[in-house]
Amino acid sequence: MAKKRISSVDLAWLISEELFDPARRDVRASPAVVSDEKDGWRVIIPKRNRRYLTAADEQRLAEIQRKLRLVYEIKS
């Protein structure tokens, strides 16, 4: 199955929406998606937002990346 091509901005928005937890309104990460030679793309979260992420948030972010890598590749 061919992967869908998507812009890095749209992919970052999808990740942000999946990562956002309405129960924790205090934190909303601002992810950026960049090209990566090994995996095709990866998510970067700014340091000012990353310090508020818990270990569970980090795991959820890794799970979201794995799931979306199966479906999407970024446009160059």
VENHU-V461795 format. One line per field, one symbol per residue. ss: DSSP state (h for helix, s for strand, l for the rest). psi: psi as a letter, one per 30 degrees, with the letter a starting at -180 (. if undefined). Layout:
BEGIN
ss = ???
psi = ???
END
This chain:
BEGIN
ss = lllssslhhhhhhhhhhhhlllllllllllsssssslllsssssslhhhhllllhhhhhhhhhhhhhhhllsssll
psi = kkkkklleeeeeeeeeeefkjffiffkjlilkklkkeefellkkkkefeeffkleeeeeeeeeeeeefffekkkk.
END
